[in-house]
Amino acid sequence: SAAAVAALRNATGVSLAWNSPSEVADTINLNTTPAADYDLSICDSVSIECLKRLHLQSQDFPDSKEYRAKIRSVLEFGMKAFGGNPNAPGTEDGARGAIFVVASTILVTCRPSGSPRYTTDQMVERAATIAHSPDGFLALWKELALSASVPPTPLEQGDAADSPGPSQPSMEQMVKRAHYYANRGEFGKAWAAFSPSAPADGRDPKVVANYLGKTPQARAPPASVTADEPGVARYELKRKFFNKFAKSLPRARKGGPTQVDYELVRIITESTDGADCLFNFCTSVGWGVMHERLKRLEDDLNAVCLWKDDGVSCRPLGLCSIFTRSAERCIALQERDWAEQFCTTQLPEVAKARAEALEDATVTTATAEAAYTSRCITHGHGSAEATAALADLEAAEAAEKRARAPVNFPKNYAFSKNGTHLYAHTVAGWHGTKPENATISGDKENFYNTIAQALTADNKPDPNGCGRVKLLDWIRKRRPDLLPVARLIMGTPSFIRLVKAEGALRLPSADGDDLDFSAADWDPLSLECPDYNDPNYAKSACGVIQGRALSTILSVCFLHDICHAVQQENPSMRLIGFADDICQNDEPLRAVAAYSGPKGLLEAQKKGASVFDGVGKSLIYSPEGDLSCAPGWLRGSPAHRDKEGKPTGRVDCFKAVGTFFGDPEACKKELTAHLRKKLAPLDVIDTIVDTDCVTNTSQLRLNLVQRIACAKTKYIAGITPPNVACDALEFAHNRIRKSFESIARADASPQALRDLAWLQAQLPTEMGGCNIDTAFSRADSDFSMSLLKNWRTLVAHNPDFALDEGGASKYPAIAAAIATYESALSDWKEVCEKRAARDKNKYHTVRGGYL
């Protein structure tokens, strides 16, 4: 537009179109720092709704420190208004500063889809135009908004069952995507580019139906539930956790509805002033401070749906805006230690009661012992008085012994170091120490999106009820200092954005037709954000949203508290979890009662958290026990039937934390199939070749083999007994060798040389190898190392696993682990002796030195 051209000319002194090649001779000397009297009220002209609907392609900030500093100058100006102090985000100027930062980032790094990339000089020129005057900022904004906005169109009508479902991208698309992530160090995402769990198309009726089906509607919680707890101090975010977050920013992650991502956080935190301002904002989020217009900028969820393996259902994720996400991540980092402590120890009130009971029992025993001694002295050992005192002493000692005896309490290892290893070793220990017991594995149905949902009298989602009330009540009870941030992120339902052009996702109208999104007088610059009270829009009003940083801590700790109540009613039961994957173990009859009885987990989680287990995925397993007491609807029960009415028989293994538990032969079979599926992307990766559009594919393939394929096998080796993992690891070993030989083009070499090359490839890079570690040759040592490393915690949480006086244990694998360790220790000592003997020799060089 003419205004944009004029703005660029005024800022740079050169006449050029907004997207034309740069003609500025020395962009590094352009001024990119706004004047002190720069009027940020110009940001009131920016339509937040339009900003969230733009169809853009983004690019990273320049790599050069000098150019990054030039662009950072304009962003820091907005950050100082936005986060100059922790109260600034609650002011109108603070909101304007945030909008200025986000809009400036978009203007500098984003362009309309299909247009050429900006050069580094052009990015600096655009930053200079923004800094030159508010009019320049507004001209660039209007130009981009008009060119990158697409009028919404009504969703095509049709049966959701007839929609295409997941689509397979072309090889070139997959390779380019993998290169993009690999170049940024995100090798997991590069691997995922070749896996079938691709993002679903939000225009697909099946996807919309899936998302709405997994997003129960409800009203916002009442103000009385979200109000601050009187007398509780403001949440204090420590700077060391913010610094830790800033030093480990992920790369190439999707941004939220505001289009910007962690690259903005990265460039801001490269300067002390920028980091201080962002820290102040994160502090303000902990205080629950945010201006209403800033909330409209930060609100909403960028919905991402990933197709599940069945190709029928989707996994719904919700990504919030990057500033709020950063604050949540900092708070989550700070609270992780508390969460681990809360989920692996007894509840504070229970621990206090036990300590008091033990103290009382100890005092009673001491008193009884003194009384017995006194009676013996006064009346003699054989007197009736001494005999009665002895009975009292024995009763007191028995009571003290009971008070000291360990009791079962639930553990959730979601926040523990080596949490999945602890989970796996615990379940394996249950089956080894008490094979007559039964283990029940439950699967929470749509856990993150439904926890604390509002329910009707018949336990159906209630759109007229208030969501998240139970969760907020629990936060008030356990962590009232987190109520302000909880109110900020959960107190108001969030709009869901599946397709940018359509804005917030609308609910189907009453007659089944989709609402008409289009308008004849389409004007993106005047778009308004939807009304929170508009019933035509779908909102996230229940649960905690999978994809938000605080979701796991809040939801898992809330559910874990309920597990403690179940434990109190079922003291002999043993219960562990990893996030929402929960296992219970006890004698079969008691196990069933603790799961599906009136005082069991199903009833408690339904009443306490509005959470349900998926009936089709829950199961019961026992190595040797009689499961005839299990209800017919529970898979693994002798009375269980499939859809056709045929008996399904005994469950011989089940999956959790990425491995299988149960009968060894069944686990072998399932684990091999599981690992075959996990390594299936190698079938595609092996076919990648350099083309005119894609180069350096051999290095990409090697990185994926080293960093991802090998990591999957090493994880299996650490948590699965060698006798179970051997077949799967052998398959993976051979499969990874095939990929390596494809990279090395070894097919024309003699077999003997190929064998030597494969042996060398498995060595560390510092020894001339390729660091391709399939874990097959070290299955015994990897598992033993994992078990011994976690043994102290395992015994503390499961006293029956402990070694007896003779050094033996009922735990099936500990003896083999100790033997493996002792053998490795013996080998190490032998190597040390040989090296010590060799080191006595001095080798003189021709130059007079020695080695």
N, C-alpha and C positions, 0 to 999 in steps of 0.2 A: 504494500500500500504506500501511498505517497507520504503518509505520516511516518511510517517505519523507515523509509528511505531518508527522510529529512532528519529523523532522530539519529540515525547512524552517521549521517553527514555532519551533524552538529557535534557529535561525540568524537569522531575520528578525523574530521577535516577532509574526508574524501567522499565523493558521491558514488554510492553503490547500492544495488538492490539488497534486500535483507538476506537473500540466500545466494548471492553471487560470490565469485572468488574474491578474496581479499586484495585490496590495492594499497593498504597501509604499509608504508615502508618499514616502520619500527613499532610494532604493536606493543612491545615490552615496555615502552615508555608512556603508553596511554594511562590516563588517570582512571582507576577503578574504585576509588574511595569516595563515596557520596559525601557531600558537604554536611556540616554539622546541622544546618537548618533544612535538610532534605525532608520534605513533607510526606511522611508515611501514610497519611490519610488517603493517599492515592490508592492504597490497597483496598479501600472500601469499594472501589470500582471493579474489583476482581470478583467474578462470580465463582464461588466455591464449587457450586454444582457443575458449572462448565469445566472448571479445572479437573474435576474427577471424571469427566466424560471424554476428555481429549484422546484421540487416537494418535499415539506418538511412538516414535522409535528413539531410544535413548542411547547415549554413548558415555564412556567414562570421562572423568575430568582428565586434563593433560597429565602426562607423567613428569614433565619437567618441573622442578621445584620453583623456578622463577615464574612460570606461567600459572602454576597452581596458586602461588602467593597472590598473583594479580587477581585471579578469580575469587580467592578467599576473601579479599578485602571487601568486596561488595556484600558477601554473605555475612561477614563479621559485623557489618553495620546493622543488619537486621537482627542478628543474634544478640547484640547488646541491648536492643529494645525488647527483644523477646525474653532474654534470660539474664539481664543485668543483675537481678537479684531474685531470690526464690519466690517473691510475691509478684514479679513482673508478669508471668503468664496469666495472672488473674485480672490484668488490666486491659483496657481497650488498646493502648499502645503496644502492649505485649502481644496481643493477638495480631495486630497489624505487622509487627516485626516478624512473627512466624509466617504469615502469609507472604510477606516480602521475600523471606529466605526460600520458601518452597517455590514460589512463582519465579524467582530469579534463577534458581537451579534448573527449573524446567526450561526457561528461556535460553539458558546457556548450553544445556546438554541434551535437550530433546528437540526433535523436529517432526514434522508431519510424516506419517507412514509413507514410505516409498520415495522420499526425497533424499538427496545425497547427504553424506555425513558432513558435519562442520569440520573445518580445519582448526588447528590450534589457534591460529591468528583470528579466525572468525569468532571463536568462543571468547577470546579476550575482547574483541571489538564489541560483542554483544554485552559483555560485562561492563565495558566502558560506557555504552549507551545507557544502560540501566543506571549507572552511577552518575551520569551527567545531569540528569534531571528527571523528576517524576513523569514529565510528559514523554520522555524517551522510554521509560519503563512501560507506560500505558500504551504507547504506540506499538511496541514489540509484543505486548500481551494481546492486544486486539488482533494484530496480524496473525499470531500463532493460533489464537482461539478460533478465528474464522476459518483458517485453512486446515485445522486439525479436528474440527467438529463434524460429526456425521449425524444427520437427522435420524432419529430412531424409527424403526419400522415394526409393525405388528408381527408377533411371532407366528410363523406358519402353523396353521391348524392341522391336526392329524393325530393319529393314535400314537401315544408314546411308545407302544410296543413295536411300532413299525419304524422307529427312528434308527439311524445307522449304527449307533453305538460307537465303540472305540475304532479309530482309524489309524492305519499304519503309515508313518511318515516315510518319505523316500530315503534311500541310503545317503544321498548328499545332505539332506536336511539333518539326519541323525549325526553324521560325522561333523558337520559344521557346529551343531549344538554341543557335541562332546568336546570339540576343540575349544569352544568358547569357555566352557567350564574348566577344562583342564588347564588352560592358560592362566586361570585365576586360582589354581590350586584346589578347586572343588572337584576332586576326582570321583567322589561318590555320585555327584550329579552327572558327571561325564559318563559314568557307567550306566546310570539310569536312562540316558538318552537312547540306549539300545534295548531297554527292557520294555515290557508291554504296559507298565503302569503310566501311560501318558496322560497329561491333563485332558479332561473332557471338555467338549465344546458347550459353552453355556447357552448356545442357541438351540441345542438339541432338546426336544421335549422330554426325552427320557431323563436327561440330566436335571432339568428343572424339576420334574416330578420327584426324582431321587432326593434332590436337595431339600425341597419343601417337605418331603416325607420324613426327613431326618432332622428337621428344624421345628420343633413344637412351638406354637405361638402362645403368647401370654402377655399380660399387662406388666408394667414396671412395678417393682416392689414399692410399698408405701414408704413415705419419708421417715416414718418412725423406725423402720427397719434399717435404713441407711444412715440415720443420724449418728453423729460422733458419740462415743461413750464418754460421759462426763468424767473429768479428772484424769484422762489418759493423755500423756504427753504426745506431741507431734512425732511422727516417724522420722528417725534420723538415718539418712542414707550416708554411709561412710565413703569417703573419697577413694579408699583403696579398692573398693568393689567397682566403682565407676572406672577407675584407671585400668583395672583388670579387663573390664568389658571393652574399653576403648583400644586396648592392645591386641585384642583377639577378635576383631570384627570379621564376620564372614564375608565372603565375596560372592558376587553373582546371585544374590538372593532376591526374590521378588519383592517389590515394594508394595505398599498398601494402596488405598484409593487415591492418595495424593501424588502418585506417579514416581516419587523419589524413593531411593533405597539407601543402603548402608554406605554407598560411596559419598553421599552428602555428609553423613556422620564422620566418615573417615577424613574428609578434607577439613571439616570444622575442627576436629580434635587434634589436627596437626599443629595448631597454634594454642598457646596457653590461654589467650583470651577466649577463643572459641570453645575450648574444653571447659573453661570456667562457666561460660554461659549455658552450655548444654548440661553441665552438672547442676546448675541452679534449676533448670527446667525439671530434671529428674527428681530433684528434691521437692519441687512444687507438686509433682505427681504424687509423691508419697504423702504430701499434705492434703491432697484432693483439691488443689487450687488450679482452676482453669477458667478463663473467660468464656462466655457463651459462644462468641464467634469463633474462638479457637477450638472449642469443643466441636463445632460444626465442621471445622477443617480436619480435626483428628478423628472424629466419629466415623462410623461405617466400617464395614469389613469387605475387603477385596476377596470374594469367594473363589476358592480354587477347588475343583473336584478332580480327584484321581480315580481312574477306573480300577476296580479291584480285579483280582485274577479271574473271577467268574465272567467278566465282561458284561455283567448285568447291573450290578450295583456300584455306587460311587462312594468314595471316602471324602466327606466334606471338610474342608479346611477354611479358616477365616483369618486373613492377614490384616492387622490394624496398621495405621499410619506409622511411619518410621520413627518419629520422635517419641510417641507414646510407647512403641515397642521397645525402644532403647531404654526408657525409664523402667519398664516392666522387667527387662532383662537384668538391669542393675539390681533391682529389688529382689528378683529371683536368685541371683548370685549370692546376695547377702543372706537370704533366708534358707539357703540350701542346707547349711549346717544344722539350723533349727529343725528343718523338716526331717533330716536324717535322724536326729536325736528323738524327735517325737515319734517317728515310725519304727524305731528299733528298741524302744524302752517302754516300760509300763507308764500308764498315764500318771501325771504328777500327783493327783489326789489318791490314786491307788498305791503308788510308791510311798507316799506319806503315811497312809493308813497302815501299810505293812511295816514300815519302820517303827511306828508308834506301838503296834501290836508286838513286835519283836522286843522293843524296849520294856514293855509291860511284862512280857513273858520272862525276860532276863531278870528283872527285879523280883518277880514272883519266885523264880527258881532260887535266887540268892536268899530270899527271905525264908523259903522252905528249908534250904540247906542249913541256915543258921538255927532255925527252930529244931531241926532234927539233931544237930550237934548239941544244942542245949538240953534236949530231952535225954539224950544218951548220957550226958554228964550228970544230970540231975537224977534220973530214974534208972539208968542202966540200959545197955543195948537191948536186952530182951524184954524190957518192960512194955506194957500195953501202950503207954504214952509214946515211947520211941517207935513202936511199930506203926502207930497211926501217923506220926510225923514222917516216917519213911514212905508211907503210901502217898502222903501229900507231896513229898519231894519227887517221887517217881512220876506222879501226875503232872507236876510242874515241868519236869524235864521233858516229858513227852509233848507237852504243850509248846515248850520252847523249840523242840525239834521240828514240830509242825510249822511253827512260825518261821524257822530258818529254811525249811524245805523249798526248793525252787518250784515255781508255779509256771504254767503255760501262759504266754501272752502273745498276741499277734505281732508279726513283724512284716514290714513292707520295705523292700530293698530298692525302691525306685530311686532313692537319693544317696544310696551307699556306694562307696568305692567297691568295684567288683560285684555290684548288686546282682547281676544275672548269674554270676558264678556261685554266689551264696545261695541263691534260689535253687539252682540246679543241684548243688551238692546236698542241700537240705532234703529235697524231694527224693533223691537217690538214697540218702541215709534213712529216710522213713521206710522205704521199701526193703532196705537191707536189714534194719534192726527189728522191724515188726512186720514181717510179710503177711501176717494174718489180718492186719488192719486194712482199711479201705481209704483210698484217696479220691476226693471229689474235686474236679476241676470245673470252675464256672466261667462263663464268658459274659461279660457285661454288654448289654445291648445298647449301642449308640451312646456310650458312657459320657463322653465329654459334652455332648449336645443336650443330654436329657437330665443330668444330675440336678436335683433341686427344682425339677419342673413342677408346674401346677397340675394337679390331678383332680378328676371328678370322683364322685362316690364309687363308680365302678372302675377306677384306676385307669382312666383314659386321659390323654392330654386335655387340659381345660384352658381354652383360649381366653376365657373370662377371668381366670385366676391370676394371681401375681407370681411371677417366676422368681427363682433364686432366693426366696425368703428363708428357707431352711439353711442354705449355705451361708447367707449373711448372718443369721442367728448364731451359727457355729463360729464364724469369725469374731463376732462380738464376745463369745464365751472364751475362745482360746487366744485370739490375737486381736484385741480391740484396736491396737495401734495400726492395723492394716485396714480398718474400716474406711478411712478416707479414700485410699487408692481403690478399694473394692467398690465404693460408691461411684467413683469416677469411671471405672471400666464396666461396671455391671448395673449401676443404678438406673441407667437409661437404655432401653432396647436399641440395638445397633441395626441400621439398614444394611442390607446385603446387596452387593454389586457383582452379578455374574457376568454381565455384558456391559462394557463401558458406555456404549451409545444409548443403551436403554435406561441408564441410571439405576436407581434402586429397584430391586426385584419386586414385582407386583404379584399379589395373590390372584388366582383365577377368580373371575366374577361369579356371582351366584348362579347365572345360567350356564356356566361352563365355558363361556367365550372369554378370551383374553382381552384385557382393556386396550383401547386404541392409544398407542404411545405417540403417534405422530400428530403434527399440527401444521396447518398451512402457513402460519406466520412464524416459522421456526427461527428463533433468535438465540444463539448460544450465549451471547454476552449478558442476557437478562434472565438466565435460568435461575430458579430459586430452589434451595434445598427442600426436600419433602417435609411435611409436617409430621412430627413424632406421633401425633394422635390420629393420623390418617389410617383408617382400617384397611385400605386397599393395598398397603405395602406389607411384604413379609419382613419380619425383624428377628434378630437373634435376641431372645428375651429369656431363655432358659439355659442352663448349663454354663460352661466356662469357655467354650470355643477351642477346639483343637487347632493349634497354631499360635496361640498367645503364650507369652513367656510364663505368666503366673498361673496358667490353667492347671498344669500338672500338680503343682504344690498345693493349691487350694482344694482341688477336687480329690486328690489321693489322700491328703491328710484328713479331710472331712469324712470320707468313706472309712478310713482307718479307725477313726474314733468310734464309728458304729461297730466295727469288728471287735473292738474291746468290749462293748456291751454284750455281743454274742459270746465272747470268750467267758465272761462272767457267768453266763447262763449255762455254759457247756465247758466246765473246767478241764475235762480230760482231753478236749479237742486241741490239735495243733494246727495253726493257721499261719500261712505266709503269703505274701503277695509281691508282685512287681508291677507297680502302677495298678491297673484294673484287672490284671491276671491274678486270680486268687485260688489257692489250693488249701483244702482242709484234709486232715488225716485223723482217724480214730478207729476204734472197733466199728465194724460195719453198721450195727444198729445205732450206735451213738453218732457216727458220722452222718448218717441220713437225717437223724433228728436235728443235728447241729446245722444242717444245710436247709432242709425243707420243712422242719417241724415248726410248731407255733413260736418257739423261741430261737429259731434258726436264722441263718444269714439272709435267706430270701425274704422273709417277713420283715426283718429288721431294716434291711436296706430299702425296701419298698416304703415302709413307714417313715424312716428317718431321712432318706435322701431321694425318694421317688425313682430309684434305680431298679432295673429288672435284668435278670439273666436271660440270655437267649436259650430257649428250651432245646433247640436243635443242636446246640454246641456244648451244653453241659454234659458231663459224663462221670461215671464212677468206675474205679479200677482197683483191683486188689491182686497181689501176686498169688496169694493162697487162700484168702478169706471167702466166706460164704456171703454172696450178695443177694440172696433171695429176699432180704428185707427191703431192698431198694424199690422205689415206686416205678411203675411201668413206663412213665413218661421220661425217665432218666436213662440216657444211653448207657449201656453196660449192665443194666438190670436184666435178669433172666426173663422178665416179663415184657421187655421193650420190643416194640414192633415197628417196622418201617411203614411207609405210606401205603404199601400194598397189603399190610397185615401180616407180613412174614417176620418171624423172630430174627433179630439182628445178632444175637449171640453176645458172647463176652467181648468187651473191649480189651485188646491185648497191648495197646500203647496209646499214648496221647502226647500232644505237642505243647510245649511252653518254652518261652524265652529262646526260641530258635533251635531247640533240640527235642528229642523224644525220650519219654520215660515209660517203662513197662517191661514186657518180656523182651529179653535181649534180641532174639531172632526177629521179632516184629519191629523192634526199634531199628535194627540194622537195615531192614528193607525200606522202612519209611524214611530214614535219614539219608540213605543213598538217593532215593527219589527226590527228596527235598534239596540236597546239594546239587543234584543234576539240574534241577529247575533253577537254582540260584546261579549256576554257572552257564545257563542257557545263552545269555547275551554273548558269550565267547563265540558261538556259532556265527553270529553276525559280525562280531569284531574281527574274526579271522579272515573275513572276506574283504576287508577294507584295503583299498589300494590308492596310491596317489593319482590325482586327476589334475586337470587344468585349474579347477576351483579349490581343491583341497590337497595340501602337501604335508610332508612330515608325519605321515600316518603311522609309520613303524614305531616312532617314539611314543605316539599316543597309545598304540596297542601295548607296548612294553610297560608303560606306566599303569595302565589299567590292570594288566596281569599282576604286576608287582604290588600295587597299592590296594587293589580291591579283591581280585580273585583269591590271592594268597591270604588276605586278611580273613576272608570268609572261612577258609579251611582252618586257620589257626584258632579262630573263635570256637569252632566245633571241637577241635582237639582239646581245648582247655576245659570245656564244661561237660564233655561226654566221656564215659569210661572207654578205655582203648578197645576192649573186647566188643563194644557196640559201634564205635566210630571207625573201626579198621576198614570195613568195606567201602564206606563213603569216602574216607580219606584216600584210599587207594584209587578209587575212581577219579577223584579230584586231582590227584598227583599225575595220573596218566593224561587227564584232560588238559591240564595246564602245560604239561610237557608238549602236547600236540600244538598248543597255541605258541609256545616258545619256538618250536622248530619251524612253525610257519613264519614267524617273524624273522628267524635266522636263515630261512630258506635252506634248510638242512636236508631236504628230500633227496638231493643228488649226492649226498655224502655217504661214505660207507657206514654201516651200522656201528662199528667200533668207534669211529670218530664222533658219531652222533651221541653215543653213550657218554663219551668223555666230555663232550660239550655240555650235556645235560648235568653231569656231575659238577662241572665248573659253574654253571649258571646258578646252582643252588647255594654257592658260597656268597658271603657278604661282598659288597662292592670293594671294600678296602683290601680284600684278598683276591681281587681279580674276577669276582663273580658278578652275577646280575641281581643278587639279592632276591631270587625267586624261592621263597620258603613255603613249601606246600604243607609242612607240619606232618607229613606222612611218616617220615623216619623218626620223628620225635614225639609221636602220639603219647607214649608212656610218660615221658618226662614233662611234656606240657600239662597233661592232666594232673600228674603228681605235684608239679609246682603250684598249680592253681589250688589244689586241695590243701596242701601244706601251708600255703600263704594265708588261706582263709580258715585254717583249722581252729585257731584260738576263738575267733568269732563264732564259728559253728558250734563249738562245745559250750561257749557261754550261752548261746541261745537254745541249745539242745543238749542238756547235761547227760542224757543217756548215750550220747555219742562218745563220751570221754573214755580214755584208756583206763583200764583197771590197773591194779598194782603190778600185774605181770606184764604190762605193756600191750595188752590185747584190747580189742574193741569190737563191738558188734557191727560197727560201720564197715561195710564190705570192702571198700577200696583203700582204707588207711594203711593196712599192712603192706600192700603192694606199693603204695606211695612212699612209705618209709624205706622199703627195700630199694626202690629206684633211687631215692635220695642218697642212701648209703653207698650204693654202687657208683653213682656219679661222684660222690665225695672221694671214694677210693681212687677212681680214675684221675680225678683232679690232683690228688696227692702224688700219684705216680708221675703225672706230667710235670708237676712242680719239681720233683726230684731230678728228673731227666734234664729239665731246663737249668736247674741249679748247677748240675754237673757240667753241662755244656757251657754255662756262663763263666766257669773257671778258666776256660781257654781264652787266650788273647790272640787275636788275629791282627798281625802287623801289616800296614799298607805300604806301598812303594814310596809314599811321601813322608814316611816316618811316624805316622799316627798308628792307632790300633782301634779295633772294633771290639 
